[in-house]
């Protein structure tokens, strides 16, 4: 389960190259083609932004079962993206069915509600919800995930272009 947000600027056509250039200037991102994977080596916070061929050119995704510090860190990255491109935000987890200006408090609350629900489901189903104070992922494990995703993107691009 993951939390997601969708971004668009209905009054402006923003190209993928502009978005790629933005992420290239940010710390802790790995460019995987159509995805920008964020991993902070000291905090262990991970999330990603994906480029889409849809009315919402950018999607944010972050797994649930994380401490609130993950959302705090992600919040500054989300704010920077929205500020740079003037994006409106659609939060499919919220009660609102329309695009809105970014409201960091509502986004954090929406993420917290989903995160709490995910932890409840995990514990009720006999699983073990991850600790609220999760340890940063092992370096080897996270890099393997990144490399696997990178190779998948290369394969998918080749398949689409053939």
N, C-alpha and C positions, 0 to 999 in steps of 0.2 A: 504494500500500500504506500502511496506517496501523495504528497501535497503538490498541487500545480496551480500556476497562474498563467494567464494568456495576455499578451501585450500587442497593442496595435495603435497606430496613429491614423485615424480615418481621414484626416485632412492633408496627409503628406505621404508620398511614396518613398519609403526608406529602403534602400537596397541592402542586400546581404553583405556586400563589401563594406558598407559603412558600419554595419553591426560588427563584422569581423575586426575592423580597424579599432573599434571601441574596446573589444575584449583583448586585443593585442596589447593595449596600454595598461591593462589591469593586472595586478599581482595574483598569483596562485591559480591561474587558468591554464588548461591544456587545450589547445585547438585540435579538435577531432573532426574537422571538416564542417559538418552540419550541427555540431554539438560543442559546447564549451564547458569542460569539466573543471569544477573548482574543488581544490583540496588544499586546505591550510595545514602545513606540516606540524605546526605546534598545537593547534586546537583540535585537529582531526575533523573539522567541519568539512562536509562534502555536499555538493549539490550540482545541478547542471542547468544550463540554458540551451535550448534547442531551436534551430531555425526551421521554419515550416513554410511550405508553399500553400498558404491558406490566408484567410482574412486576418488571422493572427500570426504574424511572421515570427514571433518569439514566444516560446513556452519555457517557464521555470518549473523545475521538478526537484523535490527534496523528499527523501524517505521519511516516514514516520518512525516512531520509537527512538527519538533523539531528545537530548536535553534542550531546554529553552535557549541555551546559549547558541545553538546552531541557527535558530531563527533570528536571533539578534544579529549574528554575523551576516546571514543572508540578507537581512533587511537593508543593510547599508549598500550592498551590491544591487539589490532591486531598485533602491532609491536612485542610485547613480545612473542606472539604465533608463529609468523613467524620466529623470531630469534631462539627460542628454538628448533623448529622442522625442520627448513630449508624449509618451505613450499613455493611453488609457489602459486600465487593468480590468480583466474579467476573472473573477474567482468562482469557479464552478462549485466549490464547496460551500459557498455562502448562500444566504437567502435571497440575494440580489441576482436578477437575471440579465442585468445590463452591464455595459462597460462603465467604469467609474474612474475618477481621478484617484491616484494612489492615496490611501489612508492607511498609514503604517499600523495604527492601532487595530483597525478592523482586520487587516491581513494577519497580524500576529495572533489575534483572537481566533480567527478562522483556523489557522494552523494549529493552535493549542487545542481547540475542540477536536480536530481530527486526530491529533497526536494522542490525546487522552483516550479517545474512542479506540484507536488502534491498540493501545496498551491494554485496555479493558478486554477487548476481543482476544488478544493473545493470551492473557492470563485465564480467561474463562474457558478457552478451548484447550487448556492443558499445556499450552506453550509457555514459554518463559519470556515475558516482555523484556526487552533490553533495558538495562539500568538507565535511570534518568541521568546518571553521571557516567555515560558511556566513555570507555577508554578510546583514544584515537585508534583507528584501524592500523593493523600491522602494515608496514611499508611495502613488503613484498605482495601481500594480498591486494592492496589498493592499486599498485602498479600493474599487476596482472589484469585486473578489471579494465584499467585504462587501455592497455595494449590490446586486449580482446575487443573492446568497443571500437578502437581505431581500425583494427583489421576488418571488423564487420562493416564499418563505413566505407572502406576502400572496396570491399567486395560488392557492396550494394551499389556503389556508384558505377562500377564496371558493368554490373548486371543491367542497370537502368540505361546505360548509354549504348549497349549492344543491340 
